[in-house]
Amino acid sequence: MRPLGSWEFWLALKYILSPKRERFTGVITTIALIGLILSVCALTIVNAVITGFKEVVAEKILSLNPHLSVTTYDVLKGEKVLSAIEQAIPKGELQSIQLVTIQQGLLLKAGQPLGIILKGVDLSKYSQEKGFKFFQYHPQDSNSNGELEIVVGVRLRDRLGLSLGERLNYLSVEGVFTPFGFFPKIIPVRVIGFFESGLYDYDLSIVFTSFDQLSQRFLPKALTLELKLRDPFKSERYRLELIRNLGYEVYILDWQEWNRNLFSALKMEKIGLFIVLTLMVTVSLFTILSAMIMLVSEKRGDIAILRALGATSKQIMKVFFLSGFLLSSVGVLIGVFLGIAISQLLSRYPIIKLPGEVYPVEYLPISLKLFDLLLIGGIALAISIFACLYPARKASLMSPAEILRRE
């Protein structure tokens, strides 16, 4: 069959575009078409926004956090762990490796405490990480007071009203037990820099300091090796390899497991919104179904004439099926292209500002994927096929004698 070259196709096209149709039928068809366009457009934009959020969150996680974290609670086994890492992961796959130590405690300013995570790192390497919007620090040439030099996030700076060079105290969870009770260890600290990652909790609760300085003041109870890979999605494979080599004497965590709940939530949110908006598309297509039923009722005389001229019921069915399918296809295509245009506009001109306390980005992120666009168009067209079958079959079953008798 060649539908584009057949008389059925041109007749179906004439039925859709004819200006002589009944006004009420034309209004209903126009409303149905607009509803379909808006539904598909909304589905395209929402899908692009959810995909954009997922990519932004993944990018932030991959740039700010290690892809693999290997922690040993026996500090004397550091060399053994490092050797096992070098054997399990090829040198070309390992982008960087850092020795860090982490402590929890309170930062005190004028008696105002705030819980933080103090992380001892190589500050020169961390300042070059791409995930930070900025990471600036100015170490002292001499530190005669024995102060711990810290780099704090902009949210923590704003919360406590900190300035460069300001001195305050760090109260550690470690301390000494005396006959009078437990006394925590209090260390004087000095602010030597600030950073911003774009993640609210990260900028509020993480404080960086030099690994060497922190190790001098606190005997590390655990050592952590943070690994970054050239291909982050190989982290699970290398994690299993390290477990085989080291056993369970070390604690190994990869970024996918670390953030499993977050990505699962984003995936479920995307699926949920996709289903809801697909139902909107289905409702719009049912409106088109109603318009096609009205078209069949309007063209009863034409059906009788066509049958009298020798048209088969299959050809009549084809005419009205093509009418509905062409109308639905136009609505789906316009909706997809309108969604793409609005998404590109929002991506190029970010006009919707988001609160930094809730979201990891300042403006609405947009990411269009070809697979998602094809999926949206395919599902909408598949639903339209089912919506067009009923009125087309109803038209094909009409008897010419019955139609003429009613006329």
N, C-alpha and C positions, 0 to 999 in steps of 0.2 A: 504494500500500500504506500501511496505517496500523498500524505495528507495536505502538504503545502500546494500540491498541484491539482487537487481534487475539487469538485464543485462543493463538496460538503464543507471544506475549509473556508471557501470564500463566502458561502451562505452563512456559516457560523460567525464570520467576521462582520458580515452585513448586519446580522441580528444585534451584535454588540454595539456597532457604531451608528446604526440607523437613527436619524433625527426624528423619524415618524413614529417612534415607540410611544406607548402611553406614558403620560407624564409621571404618574405615580410609580410605575415600574422603573422608569429611568432614575427617579430620586432614590428609590430603595437600592438600586444597583450602585449608584454613586456613593451612597453612605456606606454600603458594604465594602466597596473598593477602598475608600478612605480609611475605614476601620482596619482592614487588612494591612494597608501600607503602614499605618501607625503602629500596629502590633508587631510586625516584622522589624520595623525600625527600632522600636524599644528593645526587642529581643537582641538585636545586633549591638546596640549601644551598651546595654547592661552586661552582655557577655564580654565585650571588649574591656569594660571597666573592671570586672572581676578578674579577668586574665591579667590586666595591667597590675592590679593589686598583688596578685600572686607572684608575678615576676619581680616587682619592686621589693616585696618582702624577702623573696629568695635571694635577690641581689644583695640586700642589706645583710642578711644572715651569712651569706658566703663571703662577703668582704670584711665583716667585722668579727666573725667567729671562726674558730678553727674547723677544718673539715674532719679532722680526727683528733681526739684528745686522749692521750695515754697517761694515766695517773698511777704512780706507784707509791705505796705507803712505807716502803723501805728505801730511804734515801741512798743507801749504799748500793742499790741495784740500778742506779741511774745509767751506768756504763753498759750494763747488760741489756737494758731496755733499748738504749740507743743503737746498740749493735743489732738487735733483733729487728728494729725498724729499718735499718739500712739493708738488711738481708731480704725483708719482705717486700719492700717498695723499691722499684728501680729508681736510680738516680734521676733519670729523665722525667719521671712521674711526680717526683717530690719537688714542690715549688719552694717551700721554706719550712723550717723547723725551729721552734723557740722553746726555751726552758722557762717556765713561769711558776710562780707560787701564789696562792690565793688565800686571803684571810677575810673573815667577817668581823665587823666591829662598829663603833660609833664615832662619828666626827662631831667634836664639841666646839661650839662658838658661843661665848658668853652664856654658858650653861644650857644652850639649846642643842639637844642631841639629834642626830640624824643617822639612821642605819645605812651603812655602805658596804660594798665589797671592794677590798683593797687588793689590787693585782700587781704583783711584781713582774715587770717585763723589761725587755730591751727597748728603752724609749726611742732610740734612734730608728729602730726598725718599725716600731708601731707608728711613728709619725709619717711614714711613707705609705701606709695602708690606704688604698683607694676608697674604702668605705667611709672614711671620715670627710666631712665637709671641710674641716680644718683641724689640725693637731699641732699646736704651737707651744713650745716650752723654752725656758731660759734657765739652765742650771747654774748654780753658784760655782764660782771658781774655788772658793774655800768654804767649808762648812764647820766652823769652829764650835758652833752650838750643838752639833750632833743632831740637827733636825732632819726629819724625813721629808724629802722633796716630793711633792705630789702634783699631778696634773688632773684637774677636775673638769667635769662636763658643764656645759653652759646652763643646764637646768639646775644643777646643784649650786652653781655660782649665783644664779638669780634667787634661789630659795634662801640661801644663807647670806646673800649680799657680800660675796667674797671679791677681793681685788688681788691683783698680781703682787706677790711678796707678802701677803697677809699670813700671820702666824696664828695657829690654833692647835688643838690637841686631838689625838686619836686614841680612843679607848679600845683596847683589844679584848677579845673574848678569852685570851690567854692571861694568866696571872700567877699569883702565888697564894698558897693556902697558909694561913697563920692561925694561931690559937684564937684570934679575934674574928676569923672568917676569911672569906676569899677576897683578895685585893687584885683587881684587874691591872694590867700593865698600861700605863699612860705614856704616850710618846708625843713629843712636840713635833709638829709638821709645819711646812711652809709651802704656800701655793707658788709654783714656778711656771704654770701654764694652764691653758684651757683647750678643750676639744669639743667638737660637735659632730654627732653621728646622724642626727635626724630621727633617732629612736628615743622617745621620751624617757622610758624607764632606764635605758642604757645611759643616757646623759645625766640622769638623776642619781643613780645608785652605784655606778662604776667609778672608781678612782684609781689612777695608774701611778706607779712609782717605780724606781729603779730596782731591778731584781737583786743586785748586789747590796744596796742599802737595806732592803727589807730582810735579806738573809742575815745581815750583820746584827740586826736588832731582834729578830725572832728566829729561833732554830726551826727550819722547815720540818713539819711532820709528814709532808707529802710533796712530791715533785711531779709536775705535770709537763709533758711534752706536747706542744700544740703543733699540729701538722697541717699544712695547706698543700693541696694537690693541684696539678694542672687540670685534671678532669675530676671535679668534685663528686660526680655520680659513680665513681669507682670506689668511694669510701667504704661501702659495705663489704666489697670483696677484700680490700686490704685489712679491714677490721677482723674478718674471719681468719685471715692469714696470720695476723698478729696473735690472735687467741690460740691458734694451733701452735705457734712458736713459744709463746710465753705462758700459756695456760691462764688460769684465773687468778694468778697472783698480782695482776695489774687490772685496773679498771679502764676499759676502752669504750669510748662513745663516739659515734659519728654524727654529723650534723643532721642527717635525715631522721635518725632516731630521736635526737635531741628535740627536734621541732615537729615531731610526728603529729601531735595534737593540733598544732597551728595549721599545718598543711591539710590535715583531714577536715578541719573546720572550714577552710577556704574551699575545698573541693565540694563538701556537702552544701555550702552556701551557693556555689555556682550551679550545682545540679538542681537544687531546690528552686532557684530563680528561673532556671531554664525551663523547668516543668511548669511553673506558674505562668510564665510568659508564653509558653507553647499552648497552654489552655486558652490564653487570650487570642492567639492566632486561630485556634480551633473555633472559638466563638465567632470570630470575624468570618471564617469560612462557612459557618452555618448560616450567617446572614446572606452570604453569596448563594448558598443553597436555596434559601427562601426566594431570593431574586430570580434564580433560574426556574423555580417552580412557577412563579408568576409569569416568566417569559414563555414557558411551555403553555400555560393557560391562554396567554395572549395570542400565541401563534397556532392555535388549534386549526384555524382555517387553512394556514399554509401547510400544516401536516396533512390535512385531508387532500389538498391539491397535489402534494408531492406523492402521496400514496396512490392517488388516481393516475398519476403520470408514470407509475411503475417503480417508485423508490421503495426499497425493502425496509423492513423495521430496523435492520442493522444499520442502514444508512441514516435513517432518522435519528437513531440513538447516537450515531457518530456526530451528526450536526450539533445536537444540543450538548453532547459531552465536550466537544471542541469549544463551544461557546463559553461554557463554564470554566474549562481549563485555561483558555486564553485569558479570560478575565482574571482568574486567580494568578496566573503566571505573571501578568503585567503588575498586579499588586505586590506580589512577592519580590520581583526584580526591583521595582521602584522603592519598596521598603528597605531592601538590602542596600541599594546604592545610596538612599537617603541616610541610612544608619552609618554607612562608611563615611559619607560627606560630613555628617555632624561629629563623628568620632575624630576624623582628621582635623576638623576645626577646633575641637576641644583640646586635641593634642598639640596643635601648633600655637593656639592662643589660649593658654591655661587661665580661664576666667573663674573657675569654681575653686575657691580656696578652702582647704580643710584644716581643722584644728590640730595643731602639732601634738597636743596632749593625748590624742586618740589615734592618729594615723602616722605612719612613718614617712609620709611625703606631704609637701605643702599644698600641692594641687592634684586634681583628679588624674590618676594615671590611666592611660589608654593603650591597649595593645590588641591589634587586629590580627587574627590568624586565618590563613586561607582555609584550613580544615574546618574551623568553626563557622566560617561564612558558608562553606559548602554544606555543612551539616544543617544549618538554619534553613537555607534555601531548599535542601532536599526534604527535610521534615515537613516544611510548609507545603511543598508541591505534592508530597505523598498524601497529606491530609486533604488537599484540594481534589485529588483524584477520587477519593472516597466520597467527598461532598458533591461531586459532579455526576456520579453514577446514578443516584436515585432519580433526579429529574430527567436525565437522558433516557433511563429505562422506562419511566412513566410515559414519556413522549412516544417511545417506540411501540408501546403496547396499546396506544390509542387506535380505535377502529374508525376508519373513514366514514362508514355508515352511521356510527354513533355520533360522530362529530357533526355531520351534516344534518342529522335529525334534531340535534340540540340547537343548531344554528337556525 
